[in-house]
Amino acid sequence: MTVVRELLLRPDIGQAVTALCEAGHAREVAGVTLVEDMRAIPPAARAQVGICTGRASDEIYPDLLDVAVRFAASAGVAALALVGLPLDRPLPLTVSRLAERHGVSLLSVERGTDLARLVIAGEQEIALGPMRTITRAAAALSALEAAQPGPDPIAELAALAGHELGLPVTVEPGDRPLVIANAPHTAAGRLATADPGQGGVEVVVAGTVWAWLRCPVAGDAADAVVRLVLHRAAALAGQAIERARRTSEGPAASRAALLAELLLSAPEDAGALLARTRRAGFVVDGWHTVVHIELDNLDGLAGGDEAARHELTVEARRLALQAALNDGAGWQRADAGSALTLVRTDRSEPAATQPKAVARTASAVLARLKERFTGLRMYCGVGGSYQGLEGLQTSATEARAGGAAASTAGHHDRPLAFRDLGFRRVLLQWYALNSSRVVVDRLLAPLDELGPRRKDEALRTLRAFLDHPGNPRDAAAALGVHRNTVANRVRRLLDLLDVDGDNADHRLLLQLACRVAAPRRT
């Protein structure tokens, strides 16, 4: 059966009729009757729609509207339509209460409407019944498959589906990332679970909910058919977005890969790579400033799913570059590993205000990523501005060192400039050298066997001991333990690390290693 609401969704009816009271919208109707005299409506066994002629409407409104509602209710009318009911004022309270009590919708028909055509359209809609939705759904699916959406595929395909269905399809923006843990595949446009209780279908692109498609439908059967159309529209929209992203991001991804390779190359071996990078539009001889962002807990957000983790990383890179460009020009990204690396390039030496501008951009990037990925924890380092290939690599080294210092200090979700690290940056520059990292990592490797908590305790003990040479009492006070406890711990740790505590070179190397591998902040 057809309900009042479905009649009004038909375009040629909905354009001429406005609902002022929806009390009978969910009632099934068996026919449409043209009413010339309110008192002469023939009682019907099943609900009907009564459309008053212009003359009858003028006789009823405004003084007899409450009486007309009573007559309509007694005659089994589910919706009463009058010509020219004013749309700029509410119905009288008495009339509204009567209509609500009896379940009668009150409709206003635009003056000049051909009432005979309106009655015929209503009867046709009722006669179609369930086939109406199925027929329209088939037409909608065909139209969707043939569509070639433009720059806004979600809105365009939703409008097309709504037009073919004869139903309003609305689009609401998505507001959260969708991480599908332990799923074998997350295809572009694959639809996740519908929004509970809202009748919505998600448009998912690369693991992120971009939008919801919604459509009000009465009846379980009609709802199922319409949802098939919404699912297909959402899938096609997602696929169109993914194609557009691949097309637009292809050159950017290529440059990002080249830039990442350039960051890792030895200057004396970078000749051919430099030529390729220049052809790709990168100003190698300019002044470069690097921002390095470590995504600390990405595995947890991805639920341990490697595919979801990759999709989150790709989306984070895209959003990071977008946020940087929104804050200023000259930014590019370098894709290497799971970290995010952004490079700002200026053709001439930057002004003295450059560090503040870069810090502002880095903060904007971090804020955008936090907005999209709730719960994400990031450590961000900012390098200085230097010229040429060596300058680019120097800035990248400083940015990585700043990120490492931020991680050590628990300084998350805000940028840490390498130039602000003071004397510690000298240590980090030394540690950034490959040979230094190898020596330190090899020296402290035995501590990894202790586990994170005991390793942190060991590093604190060694630092206190080395920072207070020949003064075990002060070292014990710094740790809050007895001096004998410090002596016993240090003896065991020196044996574990195979370090001679009486050898000045050994002590210096151990102190430098403990400085750059400071224990985590809790």
Secondary structure as UniProt FT lines:
FT   STRAND          2..3
FT   HELIX           4..9
FT   HELIX           11..14
FT   TURN            15..16
FT   STRAND          17..21
FT   TURN            23..26
FT   STRAND          28..29
FT   STRAND          32..35
FT   HELIX           38..40
FT   STRAND          48..52
FT   HELIX           54..60
FT   TURN            61..64
FT   HELIX           65..74
FT   TURN            75..76
FT   STRAND          77..83
FT   HELIX           93..102
FT   STRAND          105..109
FT   TURN            111..112
FT   HELIX           115..128
FT   HELIX           130..146
FT   HELIX           153..165
FT   STRAND          170..173
FT   TURN            181..182
FT   TURN            188..189
FT   TURN            196..199
FT   STRAND          200..205
FT   TURN            206..207
FT   STRAND          208..214
FT   HELIX           220..264
FT   HELIX           267..269
FT   HELIX           271..279
FT   TURN            280..281
FT   TURN            284..285
FT   STRAND          287..295
FT   TURN            296..297
FT   HELIX           298..301
FT   TURN            302..304
FT   HELIX           306..327
FT   STRAND          331..336
FT   TURN            337..338
FT   STRAND          339..346
FT   TURN            352..353
FT   HELIX           354..372
FT   TURN            374..375
FT   STRAND          378..387
FT   HELIX           388..409
FT   STRAND          415..417
FT   HELIX           418..421
FT   TURN            422..423
FT   HELIX           424..432
FT   HELIX           434..444
FT   HELIX           445..450
FT   HELIX           452..467
FT   TURN            469..470
FT   HELIX           472..479
FT   HELIX           483..497
FT   TURN            501..502
FT   HELIX           504..516
//
